[in-house]
Amino acid sequence: MPDWIAVDWGTSHLRVWLMERSGAAIGQRTSSRGMGTLAPHEFEPVLLDLIADSLPDAGPLPVVCCGMVGARQGWSEAAYASLPCPPPTTETATRVACEDGRIEVFILPGVKQADPPDVMRGEETQIAGFLAQEPAFDGVLCLPGTHTKWVRVSGGEITGLRTFMTGELFALLSTRSVLRHSVGGDAFDAADFRRAVSGIVDDPAGLAARLFSIRAGSLLDGDDPGRSRATLSGLLIGAELAASADIWKGRNVCIIGAGGLSDLYRQAIETKQVSVRTVSGDGMTLAGLVAAYRELRKTHQP
């Protein structure tokens, strides 16, 4: 039987780990019942469907959750912590009233920045996991995704945040714009990606024109979809690098995320002769939940 449950509940997915008190996972379960498909009263039954066979007969088992489960449209809203701040822990978590007395649910808050306005919910737990392993880190963390986060970290605190909708823009342009006729398939030319990054970082104002050149190139020169898809990706990520240069330039940079997209960001940053390393986002999420549980034990567990 687990000593506690770790939960990463996003918009489109649910991941649950059965955990020992030491922080070791003894089982993992997943579901496609993400926050985006659920009404508030449905969260507890969905969670119980995954973990009911691992619950004690009596006494509540701690369940520590992160992600969009704490959004306004989620199970219960967990108010944002304000920057600058350490990554949130269970000390500032929202405790959810549950009908089943075998679970005691804590939802970790996200983080907000007043000026310029910005928020994140879920990534702060990855940052907590990273800092649990590297507490002295001073620099910039890049968390690629649909909405990529650039986060300044110093002295164990999150001190600045900037979000770019680069992934969403790529999805929209490649499936809903005129470029959809030029970038189909999964082929990808790495050299064209790097060329596009280098060119747009030096001339970000030319982005809109360079985007249409992708379509023109496929019409006039027969550019294959692999080259066009790589160019689109390079232009968008390169424009993001140009806009975030004041964050990452001259600083220690680490990318937290999944392999494919993280590797593209690594290649893009390296075109500017910046040293960068990558770590697994999945591992950091669980490490952050473990750190939160350990804080919970100090104040809540016997």
MINU-758025 format. One record per residue (C-alpha): x, y, z; residue in three letters. Coordinates in Angstrom, 1 decimal. Last residue first. Layout:
! residues N
X; Y; Z; ALA;
...
! end
This chain:
! residues 302
3.0; 12.5; 12.7; PRO;
2.1; 14.1; 9.4; GLN;
0.8; 17.6; 9.0; HIS;
3.5; 20.3; 9.4; THR;
6.8; 18.5; 8.6; LYS;
5.1; 15.8; 6.6; ARG;
3.6; 18.4; 4.3; LEU;
7.1; 19.8; 3.5; GLU;
8.1; 16.3; 2.5; ARG;
5.0; 16.0; 0.3; TYR;
5.9; 19.2; -1.5; ALA;
9.5; 18.0; -2.2; ALA;
8.0; 14.7; -3.6; VAL;
5.7; 16.7; -5.8; LEU;
8.6; 18.6; -7.2; GLY;
10.6; 15.4; -7.8; ALA;
7.6; 14.0; -9.7; LEU;
7.4; 17.0; -11.9; THR;
11.2; 17.1; -12.4; MET;
11.3; 13.5; -13.7; GLY;
8.7; 14.2; -16.3; ASP;
10.5; 17.4; -17.4; GLY;
13.7; 15.6; -18.2; SER;
16.8; 17.7; -18.1; VAL;
18.5; 19.8; -20.8; THR;
21.8; 21.8; -21.0; ARG;
22.8; 25.1; -22.6; VAL;
25.9; 26.8; -23.6; SER;
25.2; 29.9; -25.7; VAL;
26.9; 30.3; -29.1; GLN;
23.9; 31.9; -30.6; LYS;
23.1; 28.9; -32.8; THR;
23.3; 27.0; -29.5; GLU;
20.0; 28.5; -28.4; ILE;
18.2; 27.1; -31.4; ALA;
19.8; 23.6; -31.1; GLN;
18.7; 23.5; -27.4; ARG;
15.2; 24.7; -28.2; TYR;
14.9; 21.9; -30.8; LEU;
16.2; 19.4; -28.4; ASP;
13.7; 20.4; -25.8; SER;
10.9; 19.9; -28.4; LEU;
12.0; 16.3; -29.1; GLY;
13.1; 15.2; -25.6; GLY;
10.4; 16.4; -23.2; ALA;
11.0; 19.3; -20.9; GLY;
13.3; 21.4; -18.7; ILE;
15.9; 23.5; -20.5; ILE;
18.8; 24.9; -18.5; CYS;
20.5; 28.3; -19.2; VAL;
23.3; 30.0; -17.2; ASN;
23.2; 33.7; -18.1; ARG;
24.9; 36.0; -20.6; GLY;
21.8; 36.3; -22.8; LYS;
18.8; 34.4; -21.3; TRP;
16.3; 37.0; -20.2; ILE;
17.2; 40.0; -22.3; ASP;
17.3; 37.7; -25.3; ALA;
13.6; 36.8; -24.8; SER;
12.2; 38.6; -27.8; ALA;
15.0; 37.3; -30.1; ALA;
14.7; 33.8; -28.7; LEU;
11.0; 33.8; -29.4; GLU;
11.6; 35.0; -33.0; ALA;
14.0; 32.1; -33.4; GLY;
11.4; 29.6; -32.1; ILE;
8.9; 30.9; -34.6; LEU;
11.2; 31.1; -37.5; LEU;
12.9; 27.7; -36.8; GLY;
9.5; 25.9; -36.6; SER;
8.3; 27.4; -39.8; LEU;
11.7; 26.6; -41.5; THR;
11.5; 23.0; -40.3; ALA;
8.0; 22.5; -41.7; ARG;
9.1; 24.0; -45.0; SER;
12.1; 21.9; -45.3; ARG;
10.2; 18.7; -44.5; GLY;
7.3; 19.7; -46.7; PRO;
9.4; 19.8; -49.8; ASP;
10.3; 23.1; -51.5; ASP;
8.9; 23.0; -55.0; GLY;
10.6; 26.2; -56.1; ASP;
7.7; 28.5; -57.0; LEU;
4.8; 27.1; -55.0; LEU;
6.7; 25.6; -52.1; SER;
8.9; 28.7; -51.8; GLY;
5.9; 31.0; -51.9; ALA;
4.3; 29.3; -49.0; ARG;
7.5; 29.4; -46.9; ILE;
8.0; 33.0; -48.1; SER;
4.8; 33.9; -46.3; PHE;
6.4; 33.2; -43.0; LEU;
9.4; 35.3; -43.9; ARG;
7.2; 38.3; -44.5; ALA;
5.5; 38.0; -41.1; ALA;
8.8; 37.4; -39.3; LEU;
10.7; 40.4; -40.8; GLY;
10.7; 42.4; -37.6; ALA;
12.7; 39.5; -35.9; PRO;
15.8; 40.3; -38.1; ASP;
18.9; 38.9; -36.4; ASP;
17.0; 36.2; -34.5; VAL;
15.1; 35.6; -37.7; ILE;
18.1; 34.5; -39.8; GLY;
19.8; 32.3; -37.2; SER;
16.6; 30.4; -36.4; VAL;
15.7; 29.9; -40.0; ALA;
19.2; 28.6; -40.8; ARG;
19.0; 26.2; -37.8; ARG;
15.6; 24.8; -38.9; PHE;
16.8; 24.5; -42.5; ASP;
19.8; 22.3; -41.3; ALA;
17.5; 20.2; -39.2; ALA;
15.2; 19.2; -42.1; ASP;
11.9; 17.8; -40.7; PHE;
9.5; 15.2; -42.2; ALA;
6.3; 14.7; -40.1; ASP;
3.7; 15.4; -42.7; GLY;
2.2; 18.6; -44.1; GLY;
4.2; 21.9; -44.1; VAL;
3.2; 23.5; -47.5; SER;
-0.6; 23.4; -47.8; HIS;
-1.0; 24.1; -44.1; ARG;
0.9; 27.4; -44.7; LEU;
-2.3; 29.0; -45.9; VAL;
-3.4; 29.0; -42.3; SER;
-5.3; 26.5; -40.1; ARG;
-3.1; 23.5; -39.6; THR;
0.5; 24.6; -39.7; SER;
-0.2; 28.2; -38.7; LEU;
-2.4; 27.2; -35.8; LEU;
-0.2; 24.5; -34.4; ALA;
3.0; 26.6; -34.8; PHE;
1.2; 29.5; -33.0; LEU;
0.2; 27.2; -30.2; GLU;
3.8; 26.1; -29.7; GLY;
5.1; 29.7; -29.8; THR;
2.6; 31.1; -27.3; MET;
5.5; 32.7; -25.3; PHE;
5.5; 33.1; -21.5; THR;
7.8; 35.3; -19.5; ARG;
8.6; 34.9; -15.8; LEU;
10.8; 36.6; -13.2; GLY;
12.2; 36.0; -9.7; THR;
11.5; 32.4; -8.9; ILE;
13.3; 31.8; -5.7; GLU;
16.1; 29.5; -4.4; GLY;
18.6; 32.3; -4.4; GLY;
18.1; 33.0; -8.0; SER;
15.7; 31.7; -10.7; VAL;
14.6; 33.5; -13.9; ARG;
11.9; 31.6; -15.8; VAL;
11.3; 31.4; -19.5; TRP;
8.0; 29.5; -20.1; LYS;
6.8; 28.1; -23.4; THR;
3.1; 28.0; -24.0; HIS;
2.4; 24.9; -26.1; THR;
5.6; 23.5; -24.6; GLY;
9.2; 24.4; -23.8; PRO;
10.2; 25.0; -20.1; LEU;
13.3; 27.3; -20.2; CYS;
15.1; 27.8; -16.9; LEU;
17.3; 30.8; -16.5; VAL;
20.2; 31.4; -14.0; GLY;
21.3; 30.7; -10.5; ASP;
21.2; 27.1; -9.4; PHE;
22.3; 26.6; -5.7; ALA;
19.4; 24.3; -4.8; PRO;
20.2; 21.8; -7.6; GLU;
18.3; 18.6; -6.9; GLN;
15.4; 20.2; -4.9; ALA;
15.8; 23.1; -7.2; LEU;
14.8; 21.0; -10.2; PHE;
11.9; 19.5; -8.4; GLY;
10.6; 22.9; -7.4; ALA;
11.0; 24.1; -11.0; ILE;
8.9; 21.1; -12.2; GLN;
6.3; 22.1; -9.6; THR;
6.4; 25.7; -10.9; GLU;
5.6; 24.4; -14.4; GLU;
2.2; 23.2; -13.2; GLY;
0.4; 26.5; -13.3; ARG;
2.0; 29.5; -14.8; MET;
1.1; 33.1; -14.9; VAL;
2.0; 36.4; -16.5; ASP;
1.1; 40.1; -16.4; PRO;
4.1; 42.3; -17.1; PRO;
4.2; 43.4; -14.3; ASP;
2.0; 41.4; -11.9; ALA;
3.6; 38.0; -12.0; GLN;
1.7; 34.9; -11.0; LYS;
2.6; 31.4; -9.7; VAL;
0.5; 28.3; -9.5; GLY;
-0.9; 26.8; -6.3; PRO;
-0.4; 23.2; -5.1; LEU;
-3.6; 21.2; -4.6; ILE;
-3.9; 19.2; -1.4; PHE;
-6.3; 16.2; -1.2; VAL;
-7.0; 14.1; 1.9; GLU;
-8.2; 10.6; 0.9; ILE;
-9.9; 7.7; 2.7; ARG;
-12.8; 9.9; 3.9; GLY;
-14.4; 9.9; 0.5; ASP;
-16.6; 12.9; 0.1; GLU;
-13.6; 15.2; -0.2; CYS;
-13.2; 18.8; 0.9; ALA;
-10.1; 20.1; -0.9; VAL;
-7.1; 21.7; 0.8; ARG;
-5.5; 24.5; -1.2; THR;
-1.8; 24.5; -0.9; ALA;
0.3; 27.4; 0.6; THR;
2.2; 25.2; 3.1; GLU;
1.9; 22.4; 0.6; THR;
4.7; 23.9; -1.4; THR;
5.0; 26.8; -3.8; PRO;
8.3; 27.4; -5.8; PRO;
10.1; 30.1; -3.8; PRO;
8.7; 33.6; -4.3; CYS;
9.2; 36.7; -6.3; PRO;
6.6; 36.6; -7.6; LEU;
3.1; 36.2; -6.3; SER;
1.5; 32.8; -5.3; ALA;
-1.6; 32.0; -7.4; TYR;
-4.8; 30.9; -5.7; ALA;
-5.7; 27.2; -5.8; ALA;
-9.1; 26.9; -7.4; GLU;
-10.9; 23.7; -6.7; SER;
-11.5; 20.8; -9.0; TRP;
-10.6; 22.8; -12.1; GLY;
-12.3; 25.7; -14.0; GLN;
-10.6; 28.3; -11.8; ARG;
-7.3; 26.3; -12.1; ALA;
-6.1; 24.0; -9.4; GLY;
-6.6; 20.8; -11.4; VAL;
-4.6; 22.6; -14.0; MET;
-1.3; 21.4; -12.6; GLY;
-0.2; 20.0; -9.2; CYS;
-1.7; 17.5; -6.8; CYS;
-0.6; 16.0; -3.4; VAL;
-2.9; 13.2; -2.2; VAL;
-2.4; 12.3; 1.5; PRO;
-4.1; 9.1; 2.6; LEU;
-7.0; 9.6; 5.1; PRO;
-7.7; 7.1; 7.8; GLY;
-9.6; 3.9; 7.3; ALA;
-9.7; 1.0; 4.8; ASP;
-6.5; 2.1; 3.2; PRO;
-6.5; 3.1; -0.5; LEU;
-4.7; 1.2; -3.2; SER;
-7.8; -0.3; -4.9; ASP;
-9.4; 3.1; -5.0; ALA;
-6.5; 4.7; -6.9; ILE;
-7.5; 5.1; -10.6; LEU;
-11.3; 5.1; -10.3; ASP;
-10.9; 7.3; -7.2; LEU;
-9.3; 10.0; -9.2; LEU;
-12.2; 10.1; -11.7; VAL;
-14.7; 10.1; -8.8; PRO;
-13.0; 13.0; -7.1; GLU;
-12.7; 15.1; -10.2; PHE;
-16.3; 14.8; -11.4; GLU;
-17.9; 17.4; -9.1; HIS;
-15.7; 20.2; -10.6; PRO;
-16.8; 19.4; -14.2; ALA;
-14.4; 17.5; -16.3; LEU;
-13.1; 17.3; -19.9; THR;
-10.6; 20.2; -19.8; GLY;
-9.2; 19.0; -16.5; MET;
-7.8; 15.8; -18.1; GLY;
-9.6; 12.5; -18.2; ARG;
-7.1; 10.8; -20.6; SER;
-5.9; 8.6; -17.7; SER;
-2.6; 7.4; -16.3; THR;
-1.4; 5.1; -13.5; ARG;
2.0; 4.7; -11.9; GLN;
3.3; 2.3; -9.3; GLY;
5.9; 2.0; -6.5; ILE;
7.3; 5.5; -6.7; ALA;
10.1; 6.2; -4.3; ALA;
9.8; 9.4; -2.2; GLY;
10.8; 7.8; 1.1; SER;
7.2; 7.8; 2.3; ARG;
6.4; 5.4; -0.5; GLU;
4.4; 6.7; -3.5; MET;
1.6; 5.5; -5.9; LEU;
2.0; 7.9; -8.8; TRP;
-0.9; 9.4; -10.7; VAL;
-0.9; 11.0; -14.1; ARG;
-4.0; 12.8; -15.6; LEU;
-4.1; 14.2; -19.1; HIS;
-5.7; 16.8; -21.3; SER;
-5.8; 20.0; -19.2; THR;
-3.2; 18.8; -16.7; GLY;
-3.5; 16.8; -13.5; TRP;
-0.1; 15.7; -12.1; ASP;
-0.9; 13.7; -9.0; VAL;
1.3; 12.2; -6.2; ALA;
-0.4; 9.7; -3.8; ILE;
0.7; 8.9; -0.3; TRP;
2.0; 6.1; 1.9; ASP;
1.3; 3.5; -0.8; PRO;
0.0; 0.0; 0.0; MET;
! end
